[in-house]
Amino acid sequence: MGRWWDLHKTYGPAYELSVPFFRLVVINHPKYMEYIQKTNFNNFIKGYEAKRNFHQLQRDGIFTSDGQAWYTQRKAATKAFTKKNFENHITTVLHRHLETLLKLLKRLADERMAFDFQDVMSRLLVCSTIQILFHVSTGMDNIFTSEPSCLHEICEFTEAFDKAQYLFDERRRNSLWPWTERLSGKDKLTSRAVDLIYGYMNEIIERRLQQKSSEDKQDQEEKGQVDLLDLFMQSTRDKDDLAGMCVNFLLAGRDTTAYSIAWFLLEILRPENARYTLVQRARDDIQTTGVNEYLGYGESAKLKFLNAIWNEVLRLDPVAPAGQLEVAADDVLPAVPEMDIPARPVRKGDCVVWHNYVLSRMPELWGPDAEDFKPDRWFSEDGQLQQPSPFTFHSWNAGPRTCLGKGFATHEAISVFAAVLPSFDFELVEPNKIYEGSSGMNMGVQDGLWVRVKERKDL
């Protein structure tokens, strides 16, 4: 990530890179983002490279598809985040796992045991996301429990899931991967990981398809027991399509949120951020707002300071630090006169690339303190939370491809800290370490976030 920032400081927000088979056009400015993701949205597509690199894992999922296929899946996924679904199934699952988290933290505190907080969040999120998808977490019951010993447990599915994400991210950075994977033998590792992932998904989906009937669906809806697979099945009954939709939802729902929650804790614990008294201000926010230990639907928005920290984390530590789209037909990107950048022609087949890591550090967009972690920048003069243009604060993407799970992920993160901060103190095992982002499909804390926790018994 630092390399992108160095390139920006050398070449500015717009430059070109040549790689085998195509040209990369770097476009780190909100005017470019608005043009490709809104003004001329249909001319900038996921395209050939996305499908070539990720189809084996994501199939024709929402992250690799275009046109009608993309629209159909987005419409189906939108049903996952309705108010009714939040108030029933999603909230119930989240509260159950938060209860387990609090019990686990108490036992870790009793033992004064160092642990990887990022790993704990990944375990919580994979179990809760699978239950939101299917109502069950078959084969995962032992990887997230109230006992510290669960942190040594390994699930074959999650191990394959982690391995697949690492292997497929390597493809994104190596346009010669079809040949290098065969030469190194990684193609066999990749295929095995994908087979394990879809074997798990297919078993659950096949069972559901066999038992499904219109009467079952009606009974479940009346009881508020509809899960996401039920909703996806309203748009298709094709087993392969359903499995692809579920894998894509899990890809979006686990690491992105787990890693962002880890960055959140790291930022409020960093010694260099101590002057902002972030932990105490967050606790004051929770106490004065008077919310419950387990937040209900809509309550997370009341915690303004926690939301400000969350936004600042997503700005400076974006788990999706970069993105790209393919040019479908010759086009001209707009000029950026305030930075003396003329209009830029792009050709069919070019890839336009942006770096959220760079956009979030540009003083032209965020002021001279752009590289500082300052949650207060998110408040207006009258104390209200403010939101800049999504083409400037681009961590959630923008335009028609804006992240559908924005509200869901925010609610999960704020719920975690509303539950744990009043009852526990955290300390970094290595407070003076220089923490860096990991390489992969999503940017987590490199080597994990190792902490100790202490119960606040004086309350």
N, C-alpha and C positions, 0 to 999 in steps of 0.2 A: 504493500500500500504506500509506503514511503517513497518508493520509486516513482509512482504516478505523480505524487506531489512534487518530486524533484523535476520530473519532465514538465510539469505545468509551470514551475518557476523558470525553466529554461526556455520553453517554446510558447507559453501562454495557453489559453483555453482551447485553441483550435490548431490541430496539426495532423499530419498523416503518417501512417506507418505501413510499410509493405511487408506482407508475410506470404508464405507459399499459397497460391491459388486465389487470393483476393487482397483488396486494399482496405485498411482500417482508417477511418476518418474520425478523429477524436473531437468531441463537441461538448466541452464542459462549460455551458452557459445556459441560463434559463430560457433565453430566446430560442435557442436550438431545441431545447427540450419541449417547449410549447409547440414548436412547428412540427416536430416528428411525432408527438404523442397526442396532438389535438388538431392543429390546423390542417395538416395533410396526413392524418393518422393512417389512412388506408394504403399509403405508399411506403410505409416503413413496417416491415413484417418480421416475424420470427425467422422465416425463410429456411433455406437449405441447410445452413451450418447448424442451426439449433436442432433440426431434425436429425442430421447426420450424427451429431455428437451425443444427443440425449434420448433419441427415440427408443433405444433398447430398454432404458429404465423408465422413461416417462410416457412411452407409447405416443398416442395422439392426444396427450393431456393438455390442460389449459395453458401450460407453460411453453409448449412447443407448437401449438396449433394456430392457425389463422382463419379468417373468413368465417363461414357458417359453422364449422366445427368448433372454433373458439367461442363464438357467440352462444351456441347451444350449451356448451359446458359451463360458461360463465353464468348463464341463466339458471342452470341447475344448481350451481354452487351458491348462488345468491340466496336460495331457499334455506341454506344452512344457518344464516345469521339473522333470521327473523326474530322479532320480539318474543313471540310465542316459544320458539325453540330455545332462546336464551333463558326464559323464565322457568322452563321445565327441564328438559334433558341436560343442556350444557351446564347450567348452574348446579344441578344436583351432582353431576360428575366432578366438577371443579371443587365443590365444597368437600366431597368425600376425600379427594386427594390432598386438599389443604389440611384436613384433620390428620391424615397420615403424616404429612410433612411436619406438623408441629410436634407430634409424638416422636418422630425420628430426631428432630433437632434437640429435644429434651434429653434423649438418651445420648446423643453425641456430646451434649454439654456436660452431662454427668460423667462421661468418660474422658472429657477434655481431649477428644480425638480430633486430629487434623483431617479434613476431608475436602474433596473437590466439589465446591458448590455448583459449578457448571455441570458436572456429571449428575449431581442430585436433580438439578432442574431438567436435564435431558431425560432422566428416568421418569420423573413426574409427568413431563409433557408427552412422552411416547405412550405411557399407560393411559393418561387422560384422553389423548387424541384418539387412540384406538377404541376406547370406550364410547367416545362421542360418535365415532364412525359406526361401531357395531354393537354397542351395549355390553360387549364382553372384551376381556383382554387375555384371550387364550394363550397360554404359554409364557405369560409375563408376570404372573402373580408374585413371583419371588424376587423381582428386580427392584421393586419399590414398596417397602414395608416400613413399619415403625422400628424395626431392629437395624442397628448399624451394620450387621453382617450382610444385609441385602446389597450393600455397596460393593461387595466382592462377587456378586452373582452376575453371570453373563447369560444373555438370551441369544439363541442362534439367530433369530430374526433381527434383533437390533444390531448384532455384530455384522450381519450381512448388509443391513441398511447403512451402517457407518462406512463399511468397506466400499460399497457401491458409490456413495457420494464422493469419496476420495478418488476413486478410479475414474469416475465420469468427469470430475473437475479437471483431472489431468488432460483429458481430451480437449477441453476448452482452450488449454494453453499449448496444445501440440497438434497442429493441423495434419501432421504425418502419422497420427495415432493408429490408423488401420494397419500400417506396416510395423510400427514399433511395438504395438501390443502383441502381434503375432510372433515377432522375433524374441520378445522378452517372456512370452508365456502369460502375460497379463490378460489376454483375451479369455483364457480359461477361468481365471479368477473372477473376471467381470461377469461372465456367463453364469458361473455358479452362484454368485451373490444375487443376481437378478432372478435366477430360478428359485432360490430360497425365499425371496421377498414375495414373488407372485404365487409360489406354492402356498404360503401362509394365507395370502389374500383370497386365492381361489377356493380354498377349503371352506372358508367362512361364507363366501358369496354363493357357492354352489349349494350349501346347506340352506341358505336363506331363499334362494330361488325355488328350491324344492318344496319348502313349507309355506311359501307366500301365497296368499289369496286375498281377494278384495275384502273379505270379512275380517281377516287378520289385520289388514291395514286400518279399517274403520275402528276396530276395537282398540288398536294401539293409539290412534289419534285421540280417541275419547279419553284415554288414560294418560295422555301426554307422554307416551313412550316411543315416539317416532325418533329413530336415530338417522344419521346422515345417509346411510346406505338405503334406508327406506325412501328418503327424498331423492337420491340419485336414481333409484329404480322407477321413479315417476317419469323420467325422461328416456330411459332405455332398460331393456332386460338382457342386453348382450353382456355375457360374463367378462369378456376381455375389456370391453369399454368400461364396465363398472370397476374392474380391478385397476385399470389405469387411472380412473378418477380418484379412487381411494388412495393410491400411492402418491399421486400429486398433492392431495389434501394433507397427507402425512408429511410429505416433504416441506410443505408450507407451514405446517402446524407445530412441528417439533423444534428443530434446531434454530430457526429464526427467532422464536420467542425465548427458548432456553438460553441461547447465547446473549440475547439482549438483556435478559434478567441478570445474567452473570456480569455483563458490563455495567449495569445499573449498580449492583452491589460494589463492584470495584471502584466506580467513580465516587460513591459516597464515602468510601473508606480510604481513598488515596490520601497520603499525608499532605500533598500539595493542595488538596481541596478542603483541608480542615478549617481554613479561615471562613468558609461559607456555612459552617455548622449544619451541614446537610441532613445528618441523621436526626438531630434534635428538631430541626424545622419540619422534617417529615413526620416525626412523632407528634409534634404540636398540631400539624395539619389533621392527622388521624383523630387526635383527641378532641379538638375544637369542633370538628365536623360532626362528631358523634355517630359515626357509622358503626355497623356491627363488625365483629371479628371476621366473619365471612360475608363479603360484600354481595348484595343482591344486584339484580339487573338495574343498571342506571346509576348505582351508587358510586362507582369508580370515578365518574365525571365530577363528583363533588370534591374530590381530593385534589385541589388545584396545584399545590406545590409538588405532590408526587407526580402529577401529569407533566409539570414543567421539567422535573428531573428526567422523566421518561423521554420527553421530546428532545432534551439536550443529549441524552445518551444515543438516541437514534440519529441525531445530527452528526455527532463527532465519532461515534463508533458504529457505523452502519453495517449490519450483518450482511446486507447485499451491497457490497462496496462498489460494484460496477455492473453494467448491463450493455447489451448491444442489440441492434436490429439491422435487418438487411434492406437495402434500397430496391424496391420492386421495379421502378422505372426512373430514367434520368430525371434529376430534379435540381433545384437551386436552394440551398439553405440561406436564410435571411442574413443580412448584414447586422453587425453589432457596433453601431457608430460610437457609442460611449467608450468602446475599447479599441476603436480604430480598426475593426475587422470587417473587411468587405464581404459581400455575398459569396457563398462558396458552392460551386457546382459539385454534384455527386453523381456517380454513374450507376446504372443498373448492376446489381451484384456487389457493390461496395457494402461494407459493414460500418454503420455509425456506432461509435462507442462512447459511453459516458462513465464518469467515475464519481459516485456519490461521495466517496472519501475526499475528493478534491473539491466538489461543489460546496461541501460543508465547511471548508477551510478558506474560502476565497474572501479576503477583506472587502472586495467590491460588493459582495452580497451580504456579509454579516458584520462588517465593521472591523476596526483595527484589532479587536480582541477576538477575532473569529476562531483562533486556535485554543482559546481558553474555555474551560468547562464552567459555564455560568447559567444556571437555570433561570435566573432572574431576567434574562433577556426575553423570556417568553411572556412576560407580563407587560401590559400597557400601563400608562401613568395612573390610571384609575384602578389598578390591581386586577384587571381581567386577563385571563389567558388569551393570547392572540396567536393566530395561525398565519404565517406568510404564505405566499403562493406555493402550491404543490410543485411547481416547476423550479422553485428555489429550494424549498425543503422537500427534497426528492426521495427521501428514504422509503416512502410508501409507493413509489412510482407515481404516475400522474395520467390524466386523461382517461379514456375508456379502459385502460389496463391498470388503473389504480387498484392497489391491493384490497381484495374483498374482505380479508381478515383483519383489517386495521383496528376496528372496534373490538373484535374478539381478542386479539393479541394484547391490546392495551388493557382490557378488562382483566385478563389473566395476570399480567405483570403487576398491575396496581393491587389486585387481590392478594397476590403473594406477599407483597411488602406491607399491606394493611394488616395481614395476619401475623407476620413474623417480627416486625420492628418493635411493636409494643412489648413483646415478651422476651426478646433475645438481643444481646450485643454480639456483634461479629468483629473479628480482628483478622487482618491478613497475616498469614504465616511468614510471608516475605514482604514487608511494607515498603522496602526500598528497591525492590526489583523493578526493572523497566519492563512493563507489560506490553506485549505486542499482539497484533491480530494474527490468527491462524490462516493458512491458505486452505482453500476448499470451496465448495459450492456456497457456503456461508462463512462469515468471518466471526469465529469465536475467540475467546481468550487463549492464546497459544499456551499449551501445556496445562490448561485448566486454571481454575481459580481456587487455590488452596487457602482455607480459612479454619479458624476455630470459633466456637460459639459458646456463649455463657448466658445462662438464664438470668433474667432480671427479677430477682426474688424480693427486691425492696419495694415492689409496687403494691 
